Amino acid sequence: MDLPDGFDAVLHPPARLQIAAVLANVDDAEFARLKTITGTSDSVMSKHLSALSEAGYIVLNKAAANGRRRTWVSLTRVGRGAFRGHVAALEALVAGDDAAT
């Protein structure tokens, strides 16, 4: 079976898929919160966010809060579309839908 249209290798790693799923439901999320949700270290989270940013799927905003510099992450319009397409492709794979290819 070929991969369905919309399958996105950038979003497929589990942590990136979790990040996109969280961001699809909120305006933005803090780096530390995403790190907790995914169970990753700072360096691994940074690498995942870099890959998503390079693909144009997220925007990073840095701001001071409580005397500390914080990073906030939000999904772009392109990222939302890619996420929806990837989820649809995964659903097609689960359903065994050959027509999706």
N, C-alpha and C positions, 0 to 999 in steps of 0.2 A: 504494500500500500504506500503510495506517495503521500508526502505531507500535504495537508489541505492548504488552500490559499489562506493567507493571513497568519500562518505560523511564523513566529518571530523569534529568531535565535537570540536576539539581544534580551528579550523578556523571559526566555525559557528557564534560565537558572532559577531554582526555587526562591532564593532570597530576592532576586529582582522581581519575580512574579508577586511575591508578598509585598514588596515596596509599592509596586504599581497598584495592587489591589487596595492597599491602605489609601494611597493618594487619590484613587478614583472616587473615594467616598468622603474626602475632606478637601478644604481649600489648600491646606499645607500641613506638614508634619515636621516636627523637630528631629534632627539627626539622631539624638539620643533615644527618642521614642522608637524610631525605625530600627535602630540597633537592638533595642530590647525585644521588639516584635520578632525580628529575624534571628536573634540569638547569635549575631556576628560580633566580631571585634571592631574597634575603630578602623583599623587598616583595611579589613575586608569590606566594611560598609563603604569606606571611601572609594575603594576600587569599583564596587557595584554602582555607586552614584556617579563616578566618572564615566563609566560605560554608558549609563543611561543619559547622562548629560551630553556626551559626544554624539549620541544618536538623535539628540534634540527632543528627548522624551521628558526631561525634567529641567527645572530651573532651580538653582541654589541661591538663597538669599542669606546674607550674614547680617546679624544685628546684635546689639548688646542687650542683655537681659539679666537683671540681678547682678550687675557688675561683671558678667562674663560674656564672652563672644559666643553666640549660638548660630547654628546653621539650620535654616528652614528650607524644606524641599517641597516643591509643588509640581504637579503634572502639567505638561503643556497640552495644547489642543492636539498636536501630533501624537503625543504620548497617550492621550486618552483614546484616540482612534486606533493606535497600535495595540493597546491593551484590549479594547473591544474585539478587534480582529483576531488577536491571539487566543482569547477566551473562546471565541466562536470556532476557531480551528481546533482547539483542544476538545470542545464539545463534539465536533464532527468526528474526531479520532475516537472518542469514547463510544459514540453511536455507531462507529464503523461505516460512516457515510462516505462512500466512494464518490458520490456526486459532488462533494465539496472540493475535490481536487481539480 
